[in-house]
Amino acid sequence: MRIRTETTEHTQADVELAGRFDAHEVPEFRASVDGLIAGGHTDLWIDLGNVVFIDSTALAELVRLSREVGETGRLRLGPVSDPVRVILELTALLPVFEVEDGPRPRAGAGGS
């Protein structure tokens, strides 16, 4: 899996994933996002648009992250690939997350 992170405004960070998001990749993902949170980035945008497979360990990690940042920040998923959306629907986790269909809106680009 490829993980790309980008910090934007003071508390905002984007994390783009590509490939398989499974138990083998969770430690690297956790280290990346925990580092962002430790740096004060609590408004996280997780781009799953290029994820071709997600397993239960990765889903549990997203739930953990949602709970962690939900106390002081915000977690949004967007976009999500069809395979990820299907798994979120089948596991009844889709309503747990704030899912956006497009890229993160940018200030000055019609977003807020």
GUBASE-337596 format. One record per atom (N, C-alpha, C): residue number from 0; residue in three letters; atom name; z, x, y. Coordinates in steps of 0.1 Angstrom, whole numbers, plus 5000, padded with zeros to 4 digits. Atoms other than C-alpha are relative to their C-alpha. Last residue first. Example, Ala and Ser with C-alpha at 12.3 -4.5 7.8 and 13.67 -1.06 7.14 Angstrom:
GUBASE-337596
+------+------+------+------+------+------+
! resi ! resn ! name !    Z !    X !    Y !
+------+------+------+------+------+------+
!    1 !  ser !    N ! 5000 ! 4991 ! 4989 !
!    1 !  ser !   CA ! 5071 ! 5137 ! 4989 !
!    1 !  ser !    C ! 5008 ! 4992 ! 5011 !
!    0 !  ala !    N ! 5000 ! 5009 ! 4988 !
!    0 !  ala !   CA ! 5078 ! 5123 ! 4955 !
!    0 !  ala !    C ! 5000 ! 5009 ! 5012 !
+------+------+------+------+------+------+
This chain:
GUBASE-337596
+------+------+------+------+------+------+
! resi ! resn ! name !    Z !    X !    Y !
+------+------+------+------+------+------+
!  111 !  ser !    N ! 4987 ! 4998 ! 4992 !
!  111 !  ser !   CA ! 5030 ! 4848 ! 5258 !
!  111 !  ser !    C ! 5009 ! 5009 ! 4992 !
!  110 !  gly !    N ! 4988 ! 5003 ! 5008 !
!  110 !  gly !   CA ! 4994 ! 4845 ! 5248 !
!  110 !  gly !    C ! 5012 ! 5002 ! 5009 !
!  109 !  gly !    N ! 4999 ! 5014 ! 5003 !
!  109 !  gly !   CA ! 4961 ! 4842 ! 5267 !
!  109 !  gly !    C ! 5012 ! 4996 ! 4992 !
!  108 !  ala !    N ! 5012 ! 5003 ! 5008 !
!  108 !  ala !   CA ! 4954 ! 4879 ! 5267 !
!  108 !  ala !    C ! 5001 ! 4985 ! 4995 !
!  107 !  gly !    N ! 5012 ! 4997 ! 4992 !
!  107 !  gly !   CA ! 4977 ! 4889 ! 5296 !
!  107 !  gly !    C ! 4987 ! 4997 ! 4992 !
!  106 !  ala !    N ! 4998 ! 5004 ! 4986 !
!  106 !  ala !   CA ! 5007 ! 4892 ! 5272 !
!  106 !  ala !    C ! 4987 ! 5004 ! 5008 !
!  105 !  arg !    N ! 4997 ! 4989 ! 4991 !
!  105 !  arg !   CA ! 4994 ! 4896 ! 5237 !
!  105 !  arg !    C ! 5002 ! 4995 ! 5014 !
!  104 !  pro !    N ! 5005 ! 5002 ! 4986 !
!  104 !  pro !   CA ! 4994 ! 4869 ! 5210 !
!  104 !  pro !    C ! 5005 ! 5011 ! 5009 !
!  103 !  arg !    N ! 4990 ! 5002 ! 4990 !
!  103 !  arg !   CA ! 5001 ! 4884 ! 5176 !
!  103 !  arg !    C ! 4994 ! 4998 ! 5014 !
!  102 !  pro !    N ! 4992 ! 4988 ! 4996 !
!  102 !  pro !   CA ! 4971 ! 4881 ! 5154 !
!  102 !  pro !    C ! 5010 ! 4996 ! 5010 !
!  101 !  gly !    N ! 5008 ! 4989 ! 4994 !
!  101 !  gly !   CA ! 4960 ! 4848 ! 5139 !
!  101 !  gly !    C ! 5009 ! 5012 ! 5003 !
!  100 !  asp !    N ! 5013 ! 4998 ! 5006 !
!  100 !  asp !   CA ! 4973 ! 4821 ! 5116 !
!  100 !  asp !    C ! 4992 ! 5012 ! 5005 !
!   99 !  glu !    N ! 5010 ! 5002 ! 4990 !
!   99 !  glu !   CA ! 5010 ! 4823 ! 5125 !
!   99 !  glu !    C ! 4986 ! 5003 ! 4993 !
!   98 !  val !    N ! 5013 ! 4995 ! 5004 !
!   98 !  val !   CA ! 5037 ! 4818 ! 5099 !
!   98 !  val !    C ! 4990 ! 4997 ! 5011 !
!   97 !  glu !    N ! 5008 ! 5004 ! 4989 !
!   97 !  glu !   CA ! 5074 ! 4814 ! 5109 !
!   97 !  glu !    C ! 4986 ! 5006 ! 4998 !
!   96 !  phe !    N ! 5005 ! 4990 ! 4991 !
!   96 !  phe !   CA ! 5091 ! 4818 ! 5075 !
!   96 !  phe !    C ! 4992 ! 4993 ! 5012 !
!   95 !  val !    N ! 4989 ! 4991 ! 4996 !
!   95 !  val !   CA ! 5113 ! 4796 ! 5054 !
!   95 !  val !    C ! 4996 ! 5009 ! 5011 !
!   94 !  pro !    N ! 4992 ! 5005 ! 4989 !
!   94 !  pro !   CA ! 5088 ! 4768 ! 5053 !
!   94 !  pro !    C ! 5011 ! 5009 ! 5005 !
!   93 !  leu !    N ! 5008 ! 5001 ! 4987 !
!   93 !  leu !   CA ! 5064 ! 4789 ! 5033 !
!   93 !  leu !    C ! 5008 ! 4995 ! 5011 !
!   92 !  leu !    N ! 4995 ! 4992 ! 4989 !
!   92 !  leu !   CA ! 5091 ! 4798 ! 5008 !
!   92 !  leu !    C ! 4992 ! 4999 ! 5013 !
!   91 !  ala !    N ! 4994 ! 5009 ! 4989 !
!   91 !  ala !   CA ! 5084 ! 4769 ! 4984 !
!   91 !  ala !    C ! 5007 ! 5009 ! 5011 !
!   90 !  thr !    N ! 4985 ! 4997 ! 5001 !
!   90 !  thr !   CA ! 5077 ! 4795 ! 4956 !
!   90 !  thr !    C ! 5008 ! 4991 ! 5010 !
!   89 !  leu !    N ! 4995 ! 5003 ! 5014 !
!   89 !  leu !   CA ! 5042 ! 4780 ! 4950 !
!   89 !  leu !    C ! 5015 ! 5002 ! 4999 !
!   88 !  glu !    N ! 5000 ! 5014 ! 5003 !
!   88 !  glu !   CA ! 5035 ! 4778 ! 4988 !
!   88 !  glu !    C ! 5006 ! 4997 ! 4986 !
!   87 !  leu !    N ! 4990 ! 5006 ! 4991 !
!   87 !  leu !   CA ! 5046 ! 4814 ! 4995 !
!   87 !  leu !    C ! 5001 ! 4985 ! 4998 !
!   86 !  ile !    N ! 4987 ! 4997 ! 5006 !
!   86 !  ile !   CA ! 5026 ! 4825 ! 4965 !
!   86 !  ile !    C ! 5011 ! 4994 ! 5008 !
!   85 !  val !    N ! 4998 ! 5007 ! 5013 !
!   85 !  val !   CA ! 4995 ! 4807 ! 4977 !
!   85 !  val !    C ! 5013 ! 5003 ! 4994 !
!   84 !  arg !    N ! 4997 ! 5014 ! 4997 !
!   84 !  arg !   CA ! 4999 ! 4821 ! 5012 !
!   84 !  arg !    C ! 5002 ! 4991 ! 4988 !
!   83 !  val !    N ! 4986 ! 5001 ! 4995 !
!   83 !  val !   CA ! 5001 ! 4856 ! 4999 !
!   83 !  val !    C ! 5004 ! 4986 ! 5003 !
!   82 !  pro !    N ! 4991 ! 4998 ! 5012 !
!   82 !  pro !   CA ! 4969 ! 4853 ! 4978 !
!   82 !  pro !    C ! 5015 ! 4999 ! 5004 !
!   81 !  asp !    N ! 5000 ! 5011 ! 5009 !
!   81 !  asp !   CA ! 4951 ! 4837 ! 5008 !
!   81 !  asp !    C ! 5009 ! 5002 ! 4988 !
!   80 !  ser !    N ! 5012 ! 5001 ! 5008 !
!   80 !  ser !   CA ! 4960 ! 4865 ! 5032 !
!   80 !  ser !    C ! 5002 ! 4987 ! 4991 !
!   79 !  val !    N ! 4997 ! 4998 ! 5014 !
!   79 !  val !   CA ! 4987 ! 4860 ! 5058 !
!   79 !  val !    C ! 4987 ! 4998 ! 4992 !
!   78 !  pro !    N ! 5004 ! 5010 ! 5010 !
!   78 !  pro !   CA ! 4981 ! 4864 ! 5095 !
!   78 !  pro !    C ! 5004 ! 5003 ! 4986 !
!   77 !  gly !    N ! 5013 ! 5005 ! 4996 !
!   77 !  gly !   CA ! 5007 ! 4865 ! 5106 !
!   77 !  gly !    C ! 4990 ! 5011 ! 5002 !
!   76 !  leu !    N ! 5010 ! 4995 ! 5009 !
!   76 !  leu !   CA ! 5043 ! 4865 ! 5096 !
!   76 !  leu !    C ! 4986 ! 4996 ! 5005 !
!   75 !  arg !    N ! 5012 ! 5009 ! 5002 !
!   75 !  arg !   CA ! 5069 ! 4861 ! 5123 !
!   75 !  arg !    C ! 4990 ! 5007 ! 4990 !
!   74 !  leu !    N ! 5010 ! 4995 ! 5009 !
!   74 !  leu !   CA ! 5104 ! 4875 ! 5124 !
!   74 !  leu !    C ! 4989 ! 4990 ! 4999 !
!   73 !  arg !    N ! 5010 ! 5010 ! 5005 !
!   73 !  arg !   CA ! 5126 ! 4869 ! 5154 !
!   73 !  arg !    C ! 4991 ! 5008 ! 4991 !
!   72 !  gly !    N ! 5014 ! 4999 ! 4996 !
!   72 !  gly !   CA ! 5157 ! 4885 ! 5169 !
!   72 !  gly !    C ! 4991 ! 4990 ! 4994 !
!   71 !  thr !    N ! 5001 ! 4995 ! 4987 !
!   71 !  thr !   CA ! 5195 ! 4886 ! 5169 !
!   71 !  thr !    C ! 4985 ! 5001 ! 5005 !
!   70 !  glu !    N ! 4987 ! 5000 ! 4993 !
!   70 !  glu !   CA ! 5207 ! 4868 ! 5138 !
!   70 !  glu !    C ! 4998 ! 5004 ! 5015 !
!   69 !  gly !    N ! 4997 ! 5013 ! 4995 !
!   69 !  gly !   CA ! 5172 ! 4861 ! 5125 !
!   69 !  gly !    C ! 5013 ! 4998 ! 5008 !
!   68 !  val !    N ! 5004 ! 5001 ! 4986 !
!   68 !  val !   CA ! 5166 ! 4898 ! 5123 !
!   68 !  val !    C ! 5002 ! 4986 ! 5006 !
!   67 !  glu !    N ! 4994 ! 4989 ! 4992 !
!   67 !  glu !   CA ! 5187 ! 4902 ! 5092 !
!   67 !  glu !    C ! 4996 ! 4999 ! 5014 !
!   66 !  arg !    N ! 4986 ! 5003 ! 4998 !
!   66 !  arg !   CA ! 5179 ! 4868 ! 5076 !
!   66 !  arg !    C ! 5006 ! 5010 ! 5010 !
!   65 !  ser !    N ! 4999 ! 5012 ! 4991 !
!   65 !  ser !   CA ! 5142 ! 4873 ! 5080 !
!   65 !  ser !    C ! 5014 ! 4997 ! 5003 !
!   64 !  leu !    N ! 5003 ! 4996 ! 4987 !
!   64 !  leu !   CA ! 5145 ! 4908 ! 5066 !
!   64 !  leu !    C ! 5001 ! 4988 ! 5010 !
!   63 !  arg !    N ! 4989 ! 4992 ! 4995 !
!   63 !  arg !   CA ! 5163 ! 4896 ! 5035 !
!   63 !  arg !    C ! 4997 ! 5004 ! 5015 !
!   62 !  val !    N ! 4989 ! 5009 ! 4997 !
!   62 !  val !   CA ! 5137 ! 4869 ! 5030 !
!   62 !  val !    C ! 5012 ! 5007 ! 5006 !
!   61 !  leu !    N ! 5003 ! 5008 ! 4988 !
!   61 !  leu !   CA ! 5109 ! 4894 ! 5034 !
!   61 !  leu !    C ! 5011 ! 4990 ! 5003 !
!   60 !  glu !    N ! 4999 ! 4991 ! 4988 !
!   60 !  glu !   CA ! 5126 ! 4917 ! 5009 !
!   60 !  glu !    C ! 4997 ! 4993 ! 5013 !
!   59 !  ala !    N ! 4985 ! 4999 ! 4997 !
!   59 !  ala !   CA ! 5130 ! 4888 ! 4984 !
!   59 !  ala !    C ! 5002 ! 5009 ! 5012 !
!   58 !  leu !    N ! 4995 ! 5012 ! 4994 !
!   58 !  leu !   CA ! 5093 ! 4882 ! 4987 !
!   58 !  leu !    C ! 5014 ! 5000 ! 5004 !
!   57 !  ala !    N ! 5004 ! 4999 ! 4987 !
!   57 !  ala !   CA ! 5086 ! 4919 ! 4980 !
!   57 !  ala !    C ! 5003 ! 4987 ! 5008 !
!   56 !  thr !    N ! 4992 ! 4991 ! 4993 !
!   56 !  thr !   CA ! 5107 ! 4917 ! 4949 !
!   56 !  thr !    C ! 4996 ! 5001 ! 5015 !
!   55 !  ser !    N ! 4987 ! 5006 ! 4996 !
!   55 !  ser !   CA ! 5091 ! 4885 ! 4938 !
!   55 !  ser !    C ! 5009 ! 5010 ! 5007 !
!   54 !  asp !    N ! 4991 ! 5004 ! 5011 !
!   54 !  asp !   CA ! 5056 ! 4900 ! 4939 !
!   54 !  asp !    C ! 5013 ! 4995 ! 5005 !
!   53 !  ile !    N ! 4986 ! 4999 ! 4996 !
!   53 !  ile !   CA ! 5028 ! 4902 ! 4965 !
!   53 !  ile !    C ! 5008 ! 4995 ! 4988 !
!   52 !  phe !    N ! 4991 ! 5004 ! 5011 !
!   52 !  phe !   CA ! 4991 ! 4909 ! 4958 !
!   52 !  phe !    C ! 5014 ! 5001 ! 5006 !
!   51 !  val !    N ! 5007 ! 5006 ! 5011 !
!   51 !  val !   CA ! 4960 ! 4914 ! 4980 !
!   51 !  val !    C ! 5009 ! 4995 ! 4989 !
!   50 !  val !    N ! 4993 ! 4999 ! 5012 !
!   50 !  val !   CA ! 4977 ! 4921 ! 5013 !
!   50 !  val !    C ! 4993 ! 4992 ! 4989 !
!   49 !  asn !    N ! 5007 ! 4991 ! 5010 !
!   49 !  asn !   CA ! 4952 ! 4925 ! 5040 !
!   49 !  asn !    C ! 5008 ! 5003 ! 4988 !
!   48 !  gly !    N ! 5014 ! 5004 ! 5002 !
!   48 !  gly !   CA ! 4963 ! 4896 ! 5062 !
!   48 !  gly !    C ! 4992 ! 5008 ! 4990 !
!   47 !  leu !    N ! 5002 ! 5000 ! 5014 !
!   47 !  leu !   CA ! 5000 ! 4903 ! 5057 !
!   47 !  leu !    C ! 4985 ! 4996 ! 4997 !
!   46 !  asp !    N ! 5013 ! 5004 ! 5003 !
!   46 !  asp !   CA ! 5007 ! 4912 ! 5093 !
!   46 !  asp !    C ! 4997 ! 5002 ! 4985 !
!   45 !  ile !    N ! 5005 ! 4994 ! 5013 !
!   45 !  ile !   CA ! 5044 ! 4913 ! 5099 !
!   45 !  ile !    C ! 4986 ! 4994 ! 4997 !
!   44 !  trp !    N ! 5012 ! 5007 ! 5005 !
!   44 !  trp !   CA ! 5054 ! 4906 ! 5135 !
!   44 !  trp !    C ! 4995 ! 5008 ! 4988 !
!   43 !  leu !    N ! 5010 ! 4994 ! 5010 !
!   43 !  leu !   CA ! 5089 ! 4917 ! 5143 !
!   43 !  leu !    C ! 4989 ! 4991 ! 4997 !
!   42 !  asp !    N ! 5011 ! 5010 ! 5000 !
!   42 !  asp !   CA ! 5110 ! 4909 ! 5174 !
!   42 !  asp !    C ! 4989 ! 5006 ! 4991 !
!   41 !  thr !    N ! 4996 ! 5012 ! 5008 !
!   41 !  thr !   CA ! 5141 ! 4929 ! 5166 !
!   41 !  thr !    C ! 4991 ! 4988 ! 5001 !
!   40 !  his !    N ! 5011 ! 5009 ! 5001 !
!   40 !  his !   CA ! 5130 ! 4963 ! 5177 !
!   40 !  his !    C ! 5003 ! 4989 ! 4991 !
!   39 !  gly !    N ! 4999 ! 5011 ! 4991 !
!   39 !  gly !   CA ! 5162 ! 4980 ! 5188 !
!   39 !  gly !    C ! 4989 ! 4991 ! 5000 !
!   38 !  gly !    N ! 5005 ! 4996 ! 4987 !
!   38 !  gly !   CA ! 5156 ! 5014 ! 5172 !
!   38 !  gly !    C ! 5000 ! 4989 ! 5010 !
!   37 !  ala !    N ! 4990 ! 4990 ! 4995 !
!   37 !  ala !   CA ! 5178 ! 5005 ! 5142 !
!   37 !  ala !    C ! 4996 ! 5005 ! 5014 !
!   36 !  ile !    N ! 4988 ! 5008 ! 4996 !
!   36 !  ile !   CA ! 5155 ! 4975 ! 5138 !
!   36 !  ile !    C ! 5010 ! 5009 ! 5006 !
!   35 !  leu !    N ! 5004 ! 5008 ! 4988 !
!   35 !  leu !   CA ! 5124 ! 4997 ! 5137 !
!   35 !  leu !    C ! 5012 ! 4992 ! 5006 !
!   34 !  gly !    N ! 5001 ! 4990 ! 4989 !
!   34 !  gly !   CA ! 5140 ! 5021 ! 5113 !
!   34 !  gly !    C ! 4997 ! 4993 ! 5013 !
!   33 !  asp !    N ! 4986 ! 4997 ! 4996 !
!   33 !  asp !   CA ! 5150 ! 4992 ! 5091 !
!   33 !  asp !    C ! 5001 ! 5010 ! 5011 !
!   32 !  val !    N ! 4995 ! 5010 ! 4991 !
!   32 !  val !   CA ! 5114 ! 4981 ! 5092 !
!   32 !  val !    C ! 5014 ! 5002 ! 5004 !
!   31 !  ser !    N ! 5007 ! 5002 ! 4987 !
!   31 !  ser !   CA ! 5100 ! 5014 ! 5080 !
!   31 !  ser !    C ! 5006 ! 4989 ! 5009 !
!   30 !  ala !    N ! 4997 ! 4988 ! 4991 !
!   30 !  ala !   CA ! 5127 ! 5022 ! 5054 !
!   30 !  ala !    C ! 4993 ! 4998 ! 5014 !
!   29 !  arg !    N ! 4986 ! 5001 ! 4995 !
!   29 !  arg !   CA ! 5124 ! 4987 ! 5040 !
!   29 !  arg !    C ! 5003 ! 5011 ! 5009 !
!   28 !  phe !    N ! 5000 ! 5011 ! 4991 !
!   28 !  phe !   CA ! 5086 ! 4990 ! 5036 !
!   28 !  phe !    C ! 5014 ! 4999 ! 5007 !
!   27 !  glu !    N ! 5007 ! 4994 ! 4988 !
!   27 !  glu !   CA ! 5089 ! 5024 ! 5019 !
!   27 !  glu !    C ! 5000 ! 4989 ! 5011 !
!   26 !  pro !    N ! 4991 ! 4990 ! 4993 !
!   26 !  pro !   CA ! 5116 ! 5010 ! 4995 !
!   26 !  pro !    C ! 4993 ! 5006 ! 5013 !
!   25 !  val !    N ! 4989 ! 5005 ! 4992 !
!   25 !  val !   CA ! 5095 ! 4978 ! 4989 !
!   25 !  val !    C ! 5009 ! 5011 ! 5006 !
!   24 !  glu !    N ! 5002 ! 4998 ! 4985 !
!   24 !  glu !   CA ! 5063 ! 4995 ! 4978 !
!   24 !  glu !    C ! 5012 ! 4996 ! 5008 !
!   23 !  his !    N ! 5002 ! 4986 ! 4997 !
!   23 !  his !   CA ! 5071 ! 4999 ! 4941 !
!   23 !  his !    C ! 4999 ! 5004 ! 5014 !
!   22 !  ala !    N ! 4987 ! 4993 ! 5001 !
!   22 !  ala !   CA ! 5086 ! 4964 ! 4939 !
!   22 !  ala !    C ! 4998 ! 5015 ! 5002 !
!   21 !  asp !    N ! 4993 ! 5003 ! 5012 !
!   21 !  asp !   CA ! 5053 ! 4949 ! 4952 !
!   21 !  asp !    C ! 5013 ! 5009 ! 4999 !
!   20 !  phe !    N ! 4986 ! 5000 ! 4995 !
!   20 !  phe !   CA ! 5031 ! 4946 ! 4982 !
!   20 !  phe !    C ! 5009 ! 4996 ! 4989 !
!   19 !  arg !    N ! 4989 ! 5007 ! 5008 !
!   19 !  arg !   CA ! 4997 ! 4955 ! 4969 !
!   19 !  arg !    C ! 5013 ! 5002 ! 5007 !
!   18 !  gly !    N ! 4999 ! 4996 ! 5014 !
!   18 !  gly !   CA ! 4970 ! 4965 ! 4995 !
!   18 !  gly !    C ! 5010 ! 4991 ! 4992 !
!   17 !  ala !    N ! 5013 ! 5002 ! 5007 !
!   17 !  ala !   CA ! 4974 ! 4964 ! 5032 !
!   17 !  ala !    C ! 5002 ! 5005 ! 4986 !
!   16 !  leu !    N ! 5001 ! 4996 ! 5014 !
!   16 !  leu !   CA ! 5004 ! 4959 ! 5055 !
!   16 !  leu !    C ! 4987 ! 4998 ! 4994 !
!   15 !  glu !    N ! 5012 ! 5004 ! 5008 !
!   15 !  glu !   CA ! 5006 ! 4958 ! 5092 !
!   15 !  glu !    C ! 5000 ! 5006 ! 4986 !
!   14 !  val !    N ! 5001 ! 4993 ! 5012 !
!   14 !  val !   CA ! 5040 ! 4960 ! 5110 !
!   14 !  val !    C ! 4988 ! 4994 ! 4992 !
!   13 !  asp !    N ! 5010 ! 5005 ! 5010 !
!   13 !  asp !   CA ! 5041 ! 4951 ! 5146 !
!   13 !  asp !    C ! 5000 ! 5008 ! 4988 !
!   12 !  ala !    N ! 5007 ! 4991 ! 5009 !
!   12 !  ala !   CA ! 5071 ! 4958 ! 5168 !
!   12 !  ala !    C ! 4991 ! 4992 ! 4991 !
!   11 !  gln !    N ! 5011 ! 5004 ! 5009 !
!   11 !  gln !   CA ! 5086 ! 4941 ! 5198 !
!   11 !  gln !    C ! 4995 ! 5011 ! 4992 !
!   10 !  thr !    N ! 4995 ! 5003 ! 5013 !
!   10 !  thr !   CA ! 5120 ! 4948 ! 5213 !
!   10 !  thr !    C ! 4990 ! 4996 ! 4990 !
!    9 !  his !    N ! 4987 ! 4995 ! 5003 !
!    9 !  his !   CA ! 5110 ! 4968 ! 5244 !
!    9 !  his !    C ! 5005 ! 4996 ! 4986 !
!    8 !  glu !    N ! 4990 ! 5001 ! 4989 !
!    8 !  glu !   CA ! 5073 ! 4959 ! 5244 !
!    8 !  glu !    C ! 5014 ! 5005 ! 4994 !
!    7 !  thr !    N ! 5006 ! 5005 ! 4988 !
!    7 !  thr !   CA ! 5049 ! 4972 ! 5218 !
!    7 !  thr !    C ! 5010 ! 5000 ! 5011 !
!    6 !  thr !    N ! 4991 ! 5006 ! 4991 !
!    6 !  thr !   CA ! 5059 ! 4993 ! 5188 !
!    6 !  thr !    C ! 4993 ! 4996 ! 5013 !
!    5 !  glu !    N ! 5002 ! 4998 ! 4986 !
!    5 !  glu !   CA ! 5033 ! 4999 ! 5163 !
!    5 !  glu !    C ! 5010 ! 4993 ! 5008 !
!    4 !  thr !    N ! 4991 ! 5006 ! 4990 !
!    4 !  thr !   CA ! 5037 ! 5002 ! 5126 !
!    4 !  thr !    C ! 4996 ! 5004 ! 5014 !
!    3 !  arg !    N ! 5002 ! 4995 ! 4986 !
!    3 !  arg !   CA ! 5011 ! 5008 ! 5099 !
!    3 !  arg !    C ! 5009 ! 4993 ! 5009 !
!    2 !  ile !    N ! 4991 ! 5006 ! 4990 !
!    2 !  ile !   CA ! 5019 ! 5005 ! 5062 !
!    2 !  ile !    C ! 4997 ! 5006 ! 5013 !
!    1 !  arg !    N ! 5000 ! 4993 ! 4987 !
!    1 !  arg !   CA ! 4993 ! 5011 ! 5035 !
!    1 !  arg !    C ! 5009 ! 4992 ! 5010 !
!    0 !  met !    N ! 5000 ! 5008 ! 4988 !
!    0 !  met !   CA ! 5000 ! 5000 ! 5000 !
!    0 !  met !    C ! 5000 ! 5009 ! 5012 !
+------+------+------+------+------+------+
